[in-house]
Amino acid sequence: MATITNRPLGAGFSAITLISGLAGRIHAWNDARVTRASLSRLSDRELDDLGLVRGDIDDIAAGTYRR
């Protein structure tokens, strides 16, 4: 039995999908950059008040920080 569809060949891959994925990655990169810069400006005392050390900054910016 044949199936007829009106979906064009390659449906699911479009320029919009590509652009929105790229925009999402740029947004995530910028958020990580801003977070890293903000935390890096804090003194060791301020980081300690938050329960953090300088070595935690990259993990927090990357979203992989676990307590």
Secondary structure, DSSP 4 states (H G I P E B T S, - for coil): ------PPTTTT--HHHHHHHHHHHHHHHHHHHHHHHHHHTS-HHHHHHTT--GGGHHHHHHT----
